[in-house]
């Protein structure tokens, strides 16, 4: 008996979209990549070389791609500013959606995606928080959930990119929503996962500097940021983001509880090779985010496909993606205003008089 495959299209063939396309094409046995969209001529050329020979149709019009015969699911991996618009269009076209993080740079548009998904409860709509699919993060959560570190109270997490002198992040800043919405959104989502999706923010405060790319200031962004989020119920999350790591990508997390601590990737390594040289002992680490989380992206593609085909539950709720954006936007606002932002026990923002 021939097994039915999920008919998938990818929107965007930039750095992330191309990876998604290859995952669904080569590493997701129950899926078939049938279409891809990009308006960029260079990306079109890449798609025609790497995807079209396998039967994938390349479109330069997103709406036309949504009409591809037999299409069942869309992976949205275009610029962040159009994530919500494209996800909503796909949902309205009765298609399952895997949308790259964040759903949008605004809380309102993120909520609009959730509302569209609620109107089509038979569809699977997932926000691509890749670390939720990483084996190490899943093991850490299971250990914490079993009570091995007592009550989790402090969460410390970072996303630190290798320095890219090309100026990519300066250009990207005008679309990204800022370093906390773009870079730390993974860490924020992890805090909500480990502390509980119903955790309510009590206060938010952030600071940052432009250490190597002062041009970021014109977009009200920084290349190094630190944010502290206090939750009601006696829990604190500390986030660090950076665009200037010299050695490579270093994303790590600590969950500190009343009876112990869990660490994920505290001492990063690209492989198990350790080099003893005249200058000392060293090991190389992944040069970029994908080098660390490639397997998580592949797992994400396969679990999303299985949920669509088998009508099983997705691993986490879409509504949490709105909460993550809300926290990220508040951190970005605090960074630019220099003010601490407060919320009441229902999560509603409140104003406090300064000293």
Number of C-alpha atoms within 10 A of each C-alpha: 3 4 7 10 16 22 20 26 28 29 31 25 24 18 12 15 23 20 18 26 29 16 22 25 21 13 15 22 15 17 23 22 28 26 25 31 27 22 15 13 10 12 19 22 13 15 23 17 11 15 22 18 10 14 13 20 18 23 19 16 13 17 14 10 23 25 11 17 10 11 21 22 28 26 28 31 28 21 17 21 18 16 23 25 17 23 30 20 17 24 22 14 15 17 23 27 29 22 26 24 24 27 30 29 25 18 18 13 19 24 20 18 26 22 13 17 24 14 11 15 9 13 19 23 29 25 21 25 22 20 19 21 20 19 14 15 21 13 12 20 18 13 13 22 14 10 13 17 18 15 17 23 18 19 26 19 24 22 22 24 22 18 21 15 12 8 12 9 19 22 13 16 20 15 16 22 24 25 28 32 25 22 24 27 25 24 28 26 23 24 26 19 16 19 23 10 18 10 18 21 25 23 22 24 22 25 19 20 17 17 12 14 20 13 17 21 14 11 16 16 26 29 25 20 24 20 22 19 23 19 20 16 12 10 19 20 23 21 23 24 26 26 24 20 14 13 14 21 26 25 24 19 22 19 24 19 18 12 11 14 17 19 16 16 14 13 11 17 18 14 10 8 10 11 11 10 8 6 6 7 9 12 15 15 17 18 18 17 16 16 13 20 18 15 16 20 21 22 20 25 25 19 18 25 26 19 17 22 16 8 12 12 13 15 13 14 13 21 17 17 28 25 22 27 28 21 22 31 22 23 31 27 20 18 25 15 13 13 15 18 21 19 19 14 13 10 15 11 14 11 10 10 4 6 3
